Every structure is written in structure tokens, then in C-alpha cells.
């Protein structure tokens, strides 16, 4: 999903100026630059690894298909990922975004994680009218709203759902979107059947046992690559 949205943003950013002006630029760019400010070091480095993996995988997938097709040039253009380490600092993330826009001339920004870094980076990007892709944060917000309207919610409730999310990712296989989706349904079904068979007090135990079995027998996940 993140890769699809990233490519969509790139396409819109290139196509929209030509549509507004009514004329097509004379020559196609040799490459489409996409920027990423990622937490490779610092206190949040573990989260940055996933963002880096997702951004690179999206770019690799686009280039494997010959690049992103841009209609006004009637050709595919390869994508280049320009990435900087924000060191888990909000001020560094803002500086990275400005550097990516002004010096590297990227058409979209991704890779930002953590509320403080996303907000600081997005503020700079908005000033220069460059889109920022943060689908992970958006989906987490949607999930939080849905959970809060259905179940009792307290300040510490997020830890429970964070743990379940981690279990689902491990079960499905790191980097496998389809595997994660299937693992989520499998975990929910298993917990429901476990609650019906043994009582609601054992519901979470079923998920934990599945998690431990997968780690022991197939560490790459049920649908991940070995």
C-alpha cells in the first residue's frame, strides 16, 4: 500500500503542473527523485528500519517494472531514492526535508516516523508544496478511532494493540503485506475460537502460543521468505 501511494504521489506531482499550465514540458527528466528522512540512528532507530525497507522496496518495485509511467511524456521514468538519517531528532528531520526539496529537488517525501518528526518535516514540506507520504501513521490513526468507538479505551490500551500488531507482522512475515493481512484474520479467528473453547481469559494465550510456535518453527513467518 505504501509503495502504491508513493508512486501515485510522484505521478500527480509531475502531471499536475503541466495540467494547470496547459502545456507539456519540452524534455522528460532522466530520473524521478523521491526523498526520505529516516531514523537510522538514535532512540527510534528500530522504527526507521521498517520505513527504510518499505521506501526502498517501493522504489525497487517501480524500477523493476521500468520506472513510473508519466503520461505527458508517454514513457516510463526510473525512480531514485535519496535518503538521509534524521538521527531520531525532529529538528534534523525538518532540515532533511528542506535539504531534499531545495538541493536534491525531490517530488515527494516519505520515511518520516514518530509524531514529532512527522509534524516537523510535514510543516517544511507544506511550505514548499511538496507531498509527504505517511500512510503508516494515517492507518494507525484510523485504527485508533475505530477501536475507541467500539471498546473501552484507557491511556494504556495502545500497548495491547501494539503487541497484537507485532504478533501479526511476525506471523505474516516481515515485508509481506498479503501475509500480514492473512495473519491478522488468522489471529482473530484463533483467538475467537480459543475464547469459545476455553473461556475469554485464555483468548490472548492462544495468540501468544501461535507467536511462539511460529518463532520456533518458521522465524521468517508463515508467508515470509526463508
Buried (B, 14 or more C-beta within 10 A) or exposed (E): EBBEBBBBBBBEBBBEEBEEEEEBEEEBBEEBBBBBBBBBEEEBBEBBBBBBEBBBEBBEBBBEEEBBBBEBBEEBBBBBBBBBBBBBBBEBBBBBBBBBBEEBEBBBBBBBBBEBBBBBBBEBBEEEEBBBBBBBBEEBEEEBEEBEEEEEEEEEBBEEBEBBBEBBBBBBBBBBBEBBEBBBEBBEEBBEEBBEEEEEEBBBEBBEEBBEEBEEEBEBBBBBEE
